[in-house]
Amino acid sequence: MKKILFGITNLSIGGAERVLVDIANKLSDDYEIDIFTIYSKRRI
């Protein structure tokens, strides 16, 4: 099975996050899906 890796800055509630989850769910029958997040509570 082919794999897809999605990256996003965080998975808080929002439009981009919802779209990512919807896409991942649609593709999950044909692909192995992984999602990684990069999130920091500190300001840089």
C-alpha angles and dihedrals in degrees: 000000000000119000132224124194119199123193127200134165094241142339099233117140110287147110100274091047092050091049091050092052091047092051092046091050092050093049097043094089092062103026140041103244127205126179124196127190133202109203133162129176090204124085115236 
